[in-house]
Amino acid sequence: MTTRWPWISVLISLIATLSPLGRDVVESAFFAGEALSRNIWAPIALTIFAVMAAVILAEWLIRAYILNRRARGATTA
C-alpha cells in the first residue's frame, strides 16, 4: 500500500451505483414522475450514499494510519 487514496471503496461504490439496480434506485429516488416513488426511495438512496461515504472515509483513515505507522518505523523496547 503506497497511497492514502481509498480506491477500493470508491471502485465498489461506483460499480454499485452504475449497476442496473443502482441506476434504478437513483432514477426512482430523484427522477421518478410520481411523488410517492420519490418520497419512498429518496431516504433509502441518501442512506446508501451516506454509508458509502462513511466506508470511503474509514478506508482513507485506516490507510493514513497505516502509512504513518510505517513511516515512523519499528521501535523496540
N, C-alpha and C positions, 0 to 999 in steps of 0.2 A: 504494500500500500504506500503510494508515494504522493497522494494528493488528498486534500480535505474535501474535494467535491463529492457530494453524495450521489454518484452516478447510478448506483444500483437502485436506490429508491426512486430516483427521477425516471429511470428507464421503466420500472414496473408501473409507476403512476401513468406514464404516457401510454404504455401498452394497454392498461386498464381503461383509460379514458378514450382511446382511439379504437378500442374493440367495438364490435357491433352492439353489445349490451351497454357499454359505457356511453356510446354515442346516443343510444336510445334513451338512457337516463337523462343525459344532458338536454336532449331535444324535448323530452317530456317535462323537464323541470323549468326550462326557460323559454322554449319556443312553441309550446303547445297552444292550440287555438282555444282550448277550454280552460277556464279559470280553475275549475275543480282539479284538473290534472296538474296544473302548475302549483296549486296550493298543496297538493299531496306530495309531489316529487321534489319541490324546491328545498324543503328542510332536509330531506334524505340526501339529495345531491350535495348540499352545503356541508352536511355532516361528513360525508365521504371525502370531500375536498379538505376539510379540516383534519381528518385523520391522516390523509396522505401528506399534508403539510407537516403534521407533527412527526410522522415517521421520517420524513426528509430531514427535519431539524434534528431529530435524535441521531440519525446516521451521521450528520455533519458534526455534532458534538462528540460522538464516540470517536470518529476519525481524528478530530482535532486533539482529543485527549491522548489517543494512542501515538500520534505523531509527536506531540510534546513530550510524552514519556520516553519515546525512543530517542529524541534529541538530547534529553538530559543524560542518557546513557545509564548503564547498570552501576549501581553502587553496592558495595559490600560492607557489612557491619564489622 
